[in-house]
Amino acid sequence: MLIIALALALAYATLKPLSEGLFDTSMWVAKILMPSDFENNDMTKQFLKVGQAALMEGWLSNIPFIASLLYFASIVAGFFYHWWGGILMYFVATILGMFTKRLWVRSVSYYLPFLYHKMLNRAIDYKAKNDIARIYNE
């Protein structure tokens, strides 16, 4: 069971750079798309969350979710092995995640094509469904 927990921690560490890169880039793009005359208040934060969710809709939003799921599954599997296994896996997964994030961090230009491809496919879907209101809003 400890080997399974370690494998889950390695899978988490592998997905962590992609997960955080997509999350941060989508937030950055949402900030760019936000009108410049917005004040910094709760409505602005809500607008950013909705904009980020719209950019990461579909399989892109699954990547951060799966990374978090692997992290917690690793800890739970460690607890199933022994009480100290969960604590050990917490530290191992966290350190591996930080290590891989530092090594495999990529620039924004790596993540932008993912978001662009998703937005382009969404526009094509709107056009195929003859959803004229959404075609011109894209």
N, C-alpha and C positions, 0 to 999 in steps of 0.2 A: 504494500500500500504506500510505503514511503517512496518507492520508485515511481509510482503513478503520480504522486504529489509532486515529485521533482520534475517529471515530464510535463505536467500542467504548468508548473512555474516556468519552465523553459519556453513553452508555447506562449505564455503570457509575455515573457520578456521579448520574444520575437515580434509579437504584435504591438507592443507598447509604443515604439517610435512611430509607426504608421498611424496608430490610433490618436496619439496626441498631436501629430502633425496635421492630420485631417481636421481634428477638432479646433486647433488653433488657427489654421488657415481659413476654415469656414467662418470663424468668429471675425477674423480680419476682413474677409470679403463682405460680411454682413455690416461691419462698421463702415466700409467704403460705400456700400449701397445706401446707407442711412442718410437722409437729408442733413445738410450741414447746419440747419437752423434749429435742430432739436436741442432742448436743454437736457442736462444730465439729471434725470429723475427716474422714477419707477417705470414710467411709460417708455422711456428710452431703453431701459433694460429689457422690458417685455418685447419691444420691437426687435432688439438684437437677438433674443432667444428665438423668436418666431422666424426671423430671417435666417439664422443659423440652422434651425430645424428644416426649413424649406430647402436650403442648400444641401443638407446631408440626408435628405429623404431617400428611403430605399436601402440598398445594400451598404451604402456608405455609413449610415447610422448604426449598422450592425457591428462594425469593426470595433468602436469603443465599447459597445455593450459586451461583445464576446471577450475582449481583453479583460474587462472587469470581472466577467463571469469566470474566466480561467484563473484569475488571481484568487478569488474567493474559493473556487473549487480546489485549488492547490492547498489552501489553508485547511479546509474541511477534510480533505483526504489525509492531510498530515495528522489531524486530530483523530481520525479513524484508526491510524496506526498506533498512536500513543498520545498522551496528553501533551508531551513536549514536542511532538512532531508538528503540531499546528503552529506553535510558537516558532519553531525552527523554520517552517515553510514561510511564515510571515516575513522573517528576516531575509531568507534566501530569495524569495520572489521579489521583495522590495529592492534588494541590492542588485539582483540580475536586471530588473527593470530600469534602475538608474544607470547601470553600466551600459546596457544596450542603447538607451536613449542618448547617452553621451557619445557612443561610438557611431551609431547609425542615423544621427540626426541629418535631415535633408533640408534643402532650401524650400522656400515657398513655391518656387517654380516647379518642383516635383509634384506637389499636391494640387496645384491649380488645374492641370489637365483632367484629373479625376472629377473635380467640381464642374469644369466646363463640359465634359462629356455627359455628365448627369443632366445638366441644364439643357444641353442640346437635344438629348433624347426626350426630355420632358416637352420641349417645344414641338418636336416631331409628333409626339403622342397627342398633344393638343390639336395640332393641325390635322392629324388623321381622324380625330373625333369631332372635327369641325367646331371646336370650342373657340370661337372668334374672340371673345372677351379676354381669354387668357393668352392667346397668341400675341396680341398687341401689348399686353402687360409684360411679357417676357422681354 
